Amino acid sequence: MSLQVSRPFQIEETPGGAALRMKRLGILISGRGSNMAAIAEAIARGHLNAEIGVVISNRPEAPGLEWARQHGLPTAAIPSRGLDREAYDRLVLAELRERKVELVCLAGYLRILSGGFIREYAGRILNIHPSLLPAFPGLDAQHQALMHGVKFSGCTVHFVDEGLDSGPIILQAVVPVLDHDTAESLAARILEQEHLLYPRAIGIVLEGRYRIQGRKVIAG
């Protein structure tokens, strides 16, 4: 999930990613960090020309932090308990600045970003969501899809703005919804596509192979 406060994306037309030439990523997680691991593996295989400057979690016990440590990635546990959104985000932003992060990737990060965070990294925050946005934003997207009886769902990588999963869409992948699906089985098949889609979208952004016209991201 990205944000709550609705505001349209402001850029009418952006030439291909001029502000995103540097390749240093900051990955924010709250749990197992499987998309973080997929990004790290894409980098290790030479499929993504980037480096991970830091993996940050608001939950010190997050399994993804231990995975990152075991694989030699820089990590930071910044507990969020007891802090309001703005105060917590200032701590995270300080860490991102210290690590010279150019692009922020939300990967199962279960916090809503403050407006100040988004403004500091405007146009440089990506999120992956387990539905074909704009359908089923927010939490429990797979459950929402099943309750609505849709025949297809999937995942979406998008820029983060100050709305709820509402930023311009970079890439999507489609997953059929089967008659016997549960929220768990659908989520597992969508997750397989997330692991493929997120590194591809990051590559498009970092290499500047896109432009934004209104709400449309045109890759190429």
C-alpha positions in Angstrom: 0.0 0.0 0.0 1.3 3.5 -0.8 -0.6 6.4 0.6 -4.0 7.8 1.8 -4.3 11.5 0.9 -5.6 11.8 -2.7 -3.7 14.2 -5.0 -3.2 13.8 -8.7 0.3 13.2 -10.1 1.6 16.6 -11.0 4.0 15.9 -13.9 2.4 16.5 -17.2 5.4 15.3 -19.3 8.7 14.1 -18.1 11.6 13.3 -20.4 13.0 9.9 -19.9 14.1 9.7 -16.3 16.8 12.4 -16.3 16.7 12.6 -12.5 17.2 8.8 -12.1 20.6 8.2 -13.7 22.3 7.0 -10.5 21.8 3.4 -9.6 21.6 3.3 -5.8 18.5 1.7 -4.3 16.9 1.9 -0.9 14.5 -1.0 -0.2 11.8 -0.7 2.5 10.3 -3.8 3.9 8.2 -5.0 6.9 8.2 -8.7 6.5 9.9 -11.6 4.7 11.1 -9.3 1.9 10.7 -11.7 -1.0 10.5 -8.9 -3.6 13.7 -7.4 -2.0 15.4 -10.8 -2.5 14.2 -10.9 -6.1 15.7 -7.5 -6.7 19.0 -8.5 -5.1 19.1 -11.7 -7.2 18.4 -9.8 -10.4 21.4 -7.5 -9.6 23.6 -10.5 -8.7 22.8 -12.1 -12.1 23.5 -8.9 -14.0 19.9 -8.4 -15.1 19.6 -5.1 -13.2 22.3 -2.4 -13.3 22.0 -1.2 -9.7 23.3 -1.6 -6.2 21.3 -1.8 -3.0 22.4 1.0 -0.7 20.3 -0.1 2.2 17.5 -2.4 3.2 15.3 -0.7 5.9 12.6 -2.3 8.0 10.3 -0.8 10.6 10.2 -4.2 12.2 13.5 -5.3 13.6 12.3 -8.9 13.7 11.4 -8.9 9.9 12.8 -12.1 8.3 13.8 -10.1 5.3 16.4 -8.2 7.4 18.1 -11.4 8.3 18.1 -12.6 4.7 19.7 -9.3 3.6 22.4 -9.6 6.3 23.2 -13.1 5.4 23.6 -12.0 1.8 25.9 -9.1 2.7 23.5 -6.2 2.1 23.6 -3.1 4.2 20.6 -3.0 6.6 18.9 -0.7 9.1 16.2 -1.6 11.6 14.3 1.5 12.5 11.5 0.5 14.9 8.3 2.5 14.3 6.4 1.6 17.4 5.3 4.7 19.3 6.3 7.2 16.6 3.9 9.2 14.5 4.3 9.1 10.7 6.2 12.3 10.2 8.7 11.7 13.1 9.3 8.1 11.9 9.8 9.2 8.2 12.4 11.7 9.2 14.4 8.9 10.7 14.1 6.9 7.5 14.9 9.8 5.3 18.0 10.5 7.3 19.2 6.9 6.7 18.4 7.2 3.0 20.4 10.4 2.7 23.3 8.9 4.6 23.3 6.0 2.2 23.0 8.3 -0.9 19.9 6.5 -2.1 18.6 7.6 -5.5 15.5 5.4 -5.9 13.3 4.1 -3.1 11.6 0.7 -3.6 8.7 -0.3 -1.3 8.7 -4.1 -1.1 6.0 -5.2 1.3 6.4 -2.1 3.4 3.3 -1.9 5.7 3.4 1.8 6.5 1.8 4.8 4.8 4.4 7.4 3.7 4.1 11.0 4.9 3.7 13.8 2.4 7.2 15.1 3.4 8.8 11.8 2.5 7.0 11.7 -0.9 8.0 15.3 -1.7 11.6 14.7 -0.9 11.7 11.7 -3.3 9.1 12.9 -5.7 9.1 10.7 -8.8 11.7 8.4 -7.2 9.6 6.0 -5.2 8.2 2.8 -6.6 5.7 0.3 -5.2 4.5 -3.1 -6.2 0.8 -3.9 -5.5 -0.9 -7.4 -5.8 -3.7 -6.3 -8.1 -4.3 -4.8 -11.5 -4.6 -1.2 -10.4 -6.8 0.8 -10.2 -8.8 -2.3 -9.2 -8.5 -3.3 -5.5 -6.1 -0.8 -3.9 -5.2 -1.0 -0.3 -5.0 -4.1 1.9 -6.2 -7.6 1.1 -6.2 -7.1 -2.6 -6.5 -10.9 -3.3 -9.5 -11.2 -1.0 -11.1 -8.2 -2.7 -10.5 -9.9 -6.1 -12.2 -13.1 -5.0 -15.1 -11.4 -3.4 -15.8 -9.5 -6.7 -15.6 -12.7 -8.7 -13.0 -11.3 -11.2 -11.6 -13.7 -13.8 -8.1 -12.1 -13.9 -6.0 -10.3 -11.3 -2.3 -9.7 -11.2 0.3 -7.2 -10.0 1.2 -3.6 -10.7 4.4 -1.6 -10.3 3.7 2.1 -10.0 5.2 5.4 -9.0 4.1 6.5 -5.5 2.2 9.7 -5.1 0.1 11.0 -2.3 -3.0 8.9 -3.1 -3.8 5.3 -2.2 -2.0 3.1 -4.7 -2.8 5.8 -7.3 0.5 6.8 -8.9 1.2 6.3 -12.6 1.5 2.7 -13.6 4.8 1.4 -15.0 4.2 -2.3 -15.6 1.5 -4.9 -14.9 1.3 -8.7 -15.1 -1.9 -10.6 -15.5 -2.7 -13.8 -13.4 -5.9 -15.8 -14.1 -8.2 -16.4 -11.1 -9.2 -20.0 -10.8 -12.5 -21.3 -9.6 -10.9 -23.1 -6.7 -8.6 -20.2 -5.7 -8.3 -19.1 -2.1 -6.7 -15.7 -1.2 -3.6 -17.6 -0.3 -3.3 -19.6 -3.5 -4.0 -16.5 -5.7 -1.5 -14.5 -3.7 1.2 -17.2 -4.2 0.7 -17.1 -8.0 0.7 -13.3 -8.1 3.9 -13.3 -6.1 5.7 -15.3 -8.7 4.9 -12.6 -11.2 5.9 -9.8 -8.8 9.4 -11.3 -8.5 9.7 -11.0 -12.3 8.0 -7.7 -12.8 9.6 -5.5 -10.1 13.2 -5.8 -11.3 12.1 -5.1 -14.9 10.2 -1.9 -13.8 13.2 -0.7 -11.8 15.4 -1.2 -14.8 13.1 0.9 -17.0 13.1 3.7 -14.4 16.9 3.7 -13.7 17.8 3.6 -17.4 15.4 6.5 -18.2 13.5 4.4 -20.7 10.2 6.1 -20.1 8.3 9.3 -20.2 5.2 10.4 -18.4 2.3 12.1 -20.2 -0.5 13.0 -17.8 -1.1 9.7 -15.9 0.4 7.5 -18.6 3.9 6.0 -18.3 5.2 5.3 -21.8 8.2 2.9 -21.7 10.6 2.5 -24.5 
